[in-house]
Amino acid sequence: MKRKLAVLAMSAALACSMIAGCGSAASDSASTAASSAAASSAAEEAEEETEETVAESAEVVDDQAAADNVAALIDAIYVQERTDETDAQCAEAKEAWDALTDEQKELVEGEEADPDYFGRDTGDASLDDPRNGDEIGENELLVVSFGTSFNDTRVADIKGIEDALEEAYPDWSVRRAFTAQIIINHVQARDGEAIDNVQQALDRAVDNGVKNLVVQPTHLMKGAEYDELCEALEEYTDKFENVVVAEPLLGEVGEDATVINDDKEAVAEAVVAEAVAEAGYDSAADAADDGVAFVFMGHGTSHEAKVSYSQMQTQMGELGYDNAFIGTVEGEPEETACEAVIDAVAEAGFTKVILRPLMVVSGDHANNDMAGDDDDSWKSMFNASEKFESVDTQISGLGRIEAVQDLYIAHSAAAIDSIQ
């Protein structure tokens, strides 16, 4: 009996052992399957992530490619020569810009291109008048300006002068021309406003049968742009009965810094009066008593006409404006360079500075070179000198000042009287 029980016990143990062995094999098989499934899932996830990364990279490339295309189109119209393709190029650049996403627009960067070319808000262009119409008649008063792509400024300064001339001479058709094709293209591409260049304006005058042409430059002085305008007119003198070029704002250049004409005196008085009033003072003397100096920033030039800036500084002194200083972006003449003006203002004992453009138009130079936030702007350099308690700016061109408009009216009058 005991033997039988022993046999049964051994059989039971063997059975249990076999069952345990089968359970272990099943467990190993299940574990292997689970590991394989996990590995497959991880591989799929990795593949999906790779595909997403590739797609994102391709999207970044596509974004940059789209932005680069617009930059190239902008650079193509950032030129000083008009061609038969210019109109189409301007339209193509704007269409490509409008097709970009906001993120893509931020990527636009070229030799001259940046997001501000189309993206910067400079005011309502519809308030301007390009004055490029036909039906001119026999008498034309062509107002020639360098131009600006800043819409508000163009309306206030350039259109302001043109409107004043139109009101003063209702018997003359006032038309406009810009000398900067780069600006003409910018305005046309961004705002759809077509402004004539000098050649287009002169051809328009010829086609309309104009007999008497008076050209009023809004240039500050008889510098390089004035010379170029006169050269362009030489090719058209035989196409009109009379062609007369009126004086620019500051009139005759003169021989040295001590030779000052009435025009420079009038401009000095006008710009100081406006600056003083905008700053909240009753007079330049009151501002000086408060430690305030006014710095009027012009463009500057290597042309012999640069003596005009020195003459304006002399004129300020003769008018008793000891707190009025003349500077230039280009630093020509040398005493008008920013560093030189900073030293002059500080040495004179003034502790507060107000920067204002000595330019007919308060465009790019006024907004960026004078009042911009970059390290090389005049505002930044005056602040960096740590010589002044405050540095403020007034963004306002000469063209909107009534006394300045009156000077242009007087210059045009002299030209008109010479042919009547």
Disulfide bonds with the S-S distance in Angstrom:
none
